[in-house]
């Protein structure tokens, strides 16, 4: 019995409470940009904005109406960038694409 009492005494010791100060991170500011996709060359500029951490609302309706082939090539390139870097991309009504960096995800209805 004495052996069990010794073991339980070890567990019954008072524990010290140590407070750990919370580290406060400065909130990173996120910028939401509204940009226009006018031609295929603009895809590099849009990719750079996303790499910088911006959320981009991309107007694509004008290019879609003007040159469907260039529009499709541009969207395919943006999709490849999205897959490569873990970005999220979604098409919206009224000729917009929304693109987010990897820290923000677009929730789609199920």
PyMOL commands that set and color helices and strands:
alter all, ss='L'
color gray80, all
select helices_A, chain A and resi 2-12+42-51+61-66+68-85
alter helices_A, ss='H'
color red, helices_A
select strands_A, chain A and resi 32-36+55-59+88-92+96-100
alter strands_A, ss='S'
color yellow, strands_A
deselect
rebuild
show_as cartoon
